[in-house]
Amino acid sequence: MAYQTPDLPYAYDALEPYIDQKTMELHHDKHHAGYTKKFNAAIEGTDLEKMPIEDIFRNVSRHPVAVRNHGGGHYNHSIFWTIMSPNGGGSPSGELKQAIERDFGSFDELKQLFAKAAAGRFGSGWAWLYLDTAGKLNICSTPNQDNPFMDVADCNAQKLLLGLDVWEHAYYLKYQNRRADYIDAFWNVVNWQEVARRFKD
Ligand code: MN
């Protein structure tokens, strides 16, 4: 069974005004669908077809670069759509809030560190909030379509909680060169319920 590009869990215009409809259409239907298609092509007829994708990532340096780029692209975007919501924004609660205060001091501090990681990624990539292999919440950024499950990454996750796509295709139509404004706007659509579910899952 080949990988599928999951449907958006809301309408293309649902994240307006923070993320515009045209960007969402192109980003989901063209960019994400392209990664999925090319990932399927890269693993077709190989042992990787039956391997859980996280297991592929743990040894991704041993596989063709198309597996890393398009597998990461498919997987990262599949997370990205779900951690945003038209009913998003606000702040985390419950156990996630407690863990954030334990590991960052405050939610504001998390936001500052995350924004710094997202703004500081040179070129294309992602910023992540993740549970590291020591059980601590942490933040990092990865280049291109890498993620913290990959053996090539500088950071190692047991769970990915929140990811922000900072490729220009994610924001350029609305924000042009103003990546920092896109990062600021992102907090208005973060689906903290889904982030908390990923944390407890
Ligand atoms: Mn993207």
Residues whose N, C-alpha, C, O or C-beta is under 5 A from the ligand:
A	BS01	MN	D165 W167 A170
